[in-house]
Amino acid sequence: MTLNSVNPGSDYRLVALNASPKMRSKLETLGLVPGERINVLSSTNAGLIIEVKHSRLAIAHDLAGSIVVA
C-alpha cells in the first residue's frame, strides 16, 4: 500500500520509494529509507504530516503515492 492510502495515527514501515532518482535521494536525506518507521500524524487536503526519526515532515499527496509502506 502507498502512504497516501493509510490511516492517520498509525505506524508503518517504509518498503520502497517509487520516485525519480533525484527525488529518492532527497527523501533518503530526510530519513525516508527502506525499513524506517513512519508515523502518520494527520492528513489534510494539501497532504500528510508524518514523523520520521523524531522529525515531522509535510508530504504532498502525489509524492505520498510513490512511498510504499507495510
N, C-alpha and C positions, 0 to 999 in steps of 0.2 A: 504494500500500500504506500501511497505517497503522503508526504507531510501535510498537504492541503486537504486530505480526507480524514484526518484524525480528530479526536475529541479533545478540547482544551482540558487541562487538569490531569493529564496522563503522561506517563514516561514512556519513551520509545528508544530503541537502539537504531542508530543510523546504519543502513545496509549498503547504500550506494548513492553516488552523486551522478545523475544523468544530465550533466551540463557540459558546456563547451570547456575545453582545457583551461582557458583563461578564467572563466567563472569558477571552475572546480578548484583552481589554485587559490583564488580569493577566498572561497568558502573554507578551504582547508586551513588557510592562515587564521581565520576566525575561530578555528577549533572544530569545525564540522568535518570529522574524519570517520571513516567506517569503524563501527564498534563503539563509538561515543554515545553516551546517554543524552537524550534530548527531552526536556520537559516543555510541553506546550502550555504556556500560561494563559493565552487568550487568542481569540480570533475575531477580527473586525472586517469591515468591507474592504479596507485597504490591504490587509494581510494578517500575518501571525506574529505574536510576540512569543519567542522561545527563550529558554535558558539552556546554555551550554557552558560547561566548565565554570559555573558561578558568574557568568556574564549573560546579560539579556540582549537579544538581537531582534530586530524587526525584519521580517522576511515577506516580500510580496507574494501573493497567491500564485502567480505564474512561476516564480522561482521555487516556491514550495512544492510545486508539481514535479520538479526534477529531483527532489530529495526523497529517496526510498527508505522507509523505516519498517521496523517489525516490532 
